[in-house]
């Protein structure tokens, strides 16, 4: 709250000579679709008026800032009223800028969600891989099990899925399929995806270490 008050004071005194300016905000709000009709705190909103209410009072959005925290998002709106120098073209640019920021934020949220899902899958796959796969396929999934199968780290998901199916149906045998079949039968689609996600993280980690070592050697 202290930081928001500092921002508001700075904006207010630097723009007072040009227009009536106010800053309204909402902390820890979780639903993007409802923010425009939610009563905002601070400034002329006073915890009573929403963004739509302020627009009806001839307030216009000058700028917007959205930040994320563990309890939701904080929305900060800079509002102006009776601005004589702003043109309809300026308003259009501001509106586009706001929409662009909202789109960028949404895109970032989707990417963060994807990373969260990948992390969870990798974490679940790690335990399964260590308990069921590591003995034959190696710590880094780069060993040819029984010196016959391909290193798991070299397979894409489609290859791995096909191999598991063929082991289950007795359609794949390089000499040691009987050892793999029990594991293939008990491996569900979800578990396979989790194991694959973990193997991919191993591959990525190995690549990072290799690049780091290469940089150190060139120093």
Secondary structure, 3 states (H helix, E strand, C coil): CHHHHHHHHHHHHHHCCCCEEEEEEEEEECCHHHHHHCCCECCCCCCCCCHHHHHHCCCEEEEEEEEEECCEEEEEEEEEECCCCCCHHHHHHHHHHHHHHHHHHHHHHHHHHHHHHHHHHHHHHHHHHHHHCHHHHCCCCCCCHHHCCCCHHHCCHHHHHHHHHHHHCCCCCCCCHHHHHHHHHHCCHHHHHHHHHHHHHHHHHHHHHHHHHHHHHCC
